[in-house]
Structures are given as structure tokens and as C-alpha cells.
Amino acid sequence: MPSVLPRRFLRPAALFTGTALVVSLAACASSEDASTAPTPSATASSAATVEAGVLGVRDPWVKAADEGMTAAFATLVNDSDTDVTITGAATDVSPMELHEMAMTDGKMVMRAKQDGVVIKAKSEYKLEPGGDHLMLMDLAKPVRAGDELSFTLTFADGRSQTFRAVAKPFAGAQESYAPGHGEPMPDMSTSPSPAP
């Protein structure tokens, strides 16, 4: 038969046990907090390694394509007091080049932009169909509407920045991102179709 404590001892025993438990938990928590709390120097060094993007990247998107070539577009925003030059771009689905549409021998042609893309201080720069764009060459896999691709821009000063863009169907200016093509047709929309 179990022993039963007289009623007058139950309440003080429960209070003592509860107090001992609270003190013991508080001691554990304070030693854990001390070991996991960042020191001021650790906090400062972590903050120093967090860098804001070199540019703002607004409305990024990629023209959906099954094979071959396609292009990525966006509005690049430079809020700094100095010009920024993009010298390269990369993605894991294909090699890339910075491209422009330019007049050559009276014809609009697509070609590599040799000096990079310069975004002036306190200004915006549009990468758009029929104009400058990020060219994806020799796709390793189809880029389907709704796919999200990651891009890394490299800058003349050695910095880099990554952004993501969604693929959308686009018939707009009827440009072709294939060698020897790319003459935009006038008065055509240059906005992507909404993703299905």
C-alpha cells in the first residue's frame, strides 16, 4: 500500500519542488543564453559581411524558350553616387553574354556589348526586348513559362550580385535571339505576356 503524506505536508512539499524546478531551469537557460548569445565583436563582423545589392533589379524576367537562345530583361536601378559597369552575367542553364541591338550597315543587328553595360549614378537602365539584354546562349535545358532562374552579374570593380527572374511567354517585337537575327519590328509591344 502506498504511503500517503498527511495533508499538511503536501502543500509545502509541492511548493518546494516547484521552486527547485524553476531555479534549476533558470540556471540552465542563463548558461545556454550566455553561450549562444553573440558577442559584440561577432555581431559587428557579421554585419560587415552583409552587403546590399550593387543595383536595384526591378521586374526581372526571361523569355521562355525550348532550346537554342533566349534573353533576360529587367530595369536596373543605380541609387549610388557613382556609375556602375556590368562586365558579365552568368546562369546555370547556359553561357551568357551582354548584348545590344545596334545599327550596322543600315540594318539593326544584335551583337555583344564590348564595353559592358554602364548604369549612370542616380539613374535607371532598361534591359528590354529590341534593346540591350542578357543573352542566354545554347540552353542546356528548356526554359518554361513559370521557371525561376538565378543570374549573377559581375561588375568592373570585382563585385557581383545575384538575382532571380521568372520565365514568361513573349511574342512582342517578334525578335529572334539567334545568330544573324534580331531586327525588331516597329510599333510592337515590348511587354511580356502574363505567366499562365
N, C-alpha and C positions, 0 to 999 in steps of 0.2 A: 504494500500500500504506500503510495507516495506521501512524503512528508508535506505538511501544509503549515506555512508560517502563520502565526497569528496576524490578524488583520492590521494591527497597529504597526507591524514591521514592513508590510508590503509597500506602503506609500513611500517611506524614506528609502527603501531599497531601490525602488523604481527611479526615484529622483537621482540617487547617487549613480546608478547605472547610466541613465540618460546624460547626466553631466559629464561622466567619464568618457562616454562615446563622443559627445560634442567636442570636448577638449582634444581628444585623440584625433578626430577628423580635422579640426582646425590646424593642429600641428602638422599633419600630413599635407594639407593644402598649402600652408605657407611655405613649406620646404619645396614643394613642387613648383609653386609660383616663382620662387626665387631662382630655381634652376632653369625655368623656361622663359622667364622674362628677359627681353633683350636688354643688353647694356646700352648706355648712351652711345658708345662708340660703334657698336654693331648697328644700331638704328641709323646713325649718320652715314656709315659706309653703304648700307642698303639703299638709302635714299639717293646717294650719289650715283649709283649704278642704274637707277631708273631714269631713262631719258625719254622725253616727249618726242613724238614723231618730228622729223625734219620738215615735212609738209603735211598739210591737211589734205585728205583724199576724200572727195565728195562724189557720190553717185557712181562708184566704180562698177563696170560691167564688162562682159566678154561676149562676143558674137558666137553663138552656138555653131558648131561645125562637126561633121562626122569624121573628116580626115583632112590632110593637107595643111593648110594655113588658116589662121584666123587672127583676130586682133582684140586688144583690151583697150578700154576707154575710161576716162574719169575727168573730173575737174580737180586740178592740183592747186592748193592754196598755200602761198608763202606769206606768213604773217611776220617774218623776221625783217630786220633792217638791212639784210644783205641778199644779193642774188644767190640762187641755188641752182646748180647744174647737175642734171641726171645724166650719168655716163653709161648706165647699163640697167638691164632688167633681167630677171630670171624667174622661172616657174618649173615645177617638176614634170609638167606634161609635154614640154618641148623646149628647144633652144629659142632664144628671143633676140630681137633687135629693136632699136628705137627707129621708127620710120616717119617719113614725111611725104606729103603729096606736093609736088613741085612742077613748074613748067620747064620742059626741056624740048627744044626744037619745036615750039608751038603746041606741044602736047602735055597734058597733065599726066605725070608718071609718079609711081611710088618708088621711093629709094631710101636707103639707110641714111639716117641723120648723123653725119660725120662728127659734128661738134657737140653732140648731146642736146638735151632739151634744157634751156635756161628759163627758170621761173624768176622773174624780177622781184625785188623786195616789195613787200606790201601789195602783192597782186595775185591774180588767178591765171591759170593756163589750162586751156581745154584740150584734152586728147579726145578727138571725135572722128566719126566716120567722114571720109573725104578730106581729112586733115592729118595732123600728127597723131600717131598711135603707137601702142606697144605691140609689135608684131610677134605672134607665136608661129614658129616655123616647124614644119614636119611633125605634126601632132603624133605623139606616141599612143594616144587613145582618143576616142571621140569626146568632144566637149558638148554635153547635152544640156538643153534648157533646164535650169534649176541647179546644175552643178555649181559648187563653190570652189574656186581656185585661189591658191595663195601665190602672191607675187612679192618679189623682193627688188626694190630699187636700190641702185648704188649711186653714190654722189661723188663729184670731183674731189671733195675733201676727205674721202675714205669712209664716210659714214654710210649706213644702209638703213632701210626701213621696209617693213613688211606690211602688206595689206591684203584683204580678201575681196574677191569680186564674184558676183553671180553671173552665170551664163544665161543669155536671153536670145530668143529667135529675133532675127533682124533682116529685113529686106531693103529698108531705107533707100540709100542712094544707089543701090544696085552695084556697089563697088565689089571687086573681086580681090581677095587677098592672096593672089597667086602671082608668080613672076610674070612680068610683061603686061599686067592688067592694073586696074585701079583707077581708071578715069571716072570720076563721079559725074552723075548726070545732074543737070541743074534743076532747081525747084522741086527736089525730092526731100522728104522728111529725113532728118538725121537722128530721130529718137528711136530707141529700141522698142520693140513690141513688149507689152507686159508679159511676164513669165506665165505659162499656163498653169 
